[in-house]
Amino acid sequence: MSKLFYFKVTFLFVSVGLFVGNLAEGLFNIDYSNTELLLKLVLKSFVTAVLTGLLLGVLNMFFKIGDFNKKEND
């Protein structure tokens, strides 16, 4: 498997998980009537998820951690 495959898998899993987790946690703590806080929460969650996903994806390209075997169709 190529380095790009390891990067994509790690980046997608980490980014989606962090974005949803940060967003869900933040929604419990804010006032829904303030749209500025909602926008700030979404942007903060997105930036955190993308930067962390990029960092871990690049690291996984070089160390190739994880066994991502493709399933065979019978």
C-alpha positions in Angstrom: 0.0 0.0 0.0 1.2 3.5 -0.8 2.1 6.2 1.6 -0.9 8.3 0.3 -3.3 5.5 1.4 -2.0 5.5 5.0 -2.3 9.3 5.0 -5.9 9.3 3.7 -7.2 6.7 6.1 -5.6 8.3 9.1 -6.6 11.8 8.1 -10.2 11.0 7.4 -10.8 8.9 10.6 -9.1 11.4 12.9 -10.5 14.5 11.4 -14.1 13.3 11.3 -13.9 11.9 14.8 -12.4 15.0 16.3 -14.8 17.4 14.5 -17.9 15.6 15.6 -16.6 15.1 19.1 -15.6 18.7 19.6 -18.8 20.0 18.1 -21.0 17.7 20.2 -19.1 18.6 23.4 -19.3 22.3 22.6 -23.0 22.2 21.9 -23.6 21.3 25.5 -21.8 24.3 26.7 -23.1 27.3 24.6 -26.2 29.4 24.3 -28.0 28.6 21.1 -29.3 32.2 20.7 -25.8 33.6 20.0 -25.0 32.8 16.4 -21.5 34.2 16.8 -20.6 31.6 19.4 -22.1 28.8 17.2 -20.0 29.9 14.2 -16.9 30.2 16.4 -17.5 26.7 17.7 -17.8 25.2 14.3 -14.7 26.9 13.0 -12.7 25.9 16.1 -13.8 22.3 15.7 -13.0 22.3 12.0 -9.5 23.8 12.4 -8.6 21.6 15.3 -9.7 18.4 13.4 -7.9 19.4 10.2 -4.6 20.3 11.8 -4.5 17.3 14.0 -5.5 15.0 11.1 -2.8 16.5 8.9 -0.2 16.0 11.6 -1.1 12.4 12.4 -1.6 11.6 8.7 1.9 12.8 7.8 3.3 10.8 10.8 1.5 7.7 9.7 2.8 8.1 6.1 6.3 7.5 7.4 5.7 5.0 10.3 2.8 3.1 8.6 1.1 2.3 11.8 -2.1 0.2 11.5 -3.1 -2.8 9.4 -5.5 -1.5 6.8 -6.0 -4.5 4.7 -8.6 -4.2 1.9 -11.4 -6.8 2.0 -11.5 -9.2 -0.9 -14.8 -9.7 -2.7 -15.8 -13.4 -3.1 
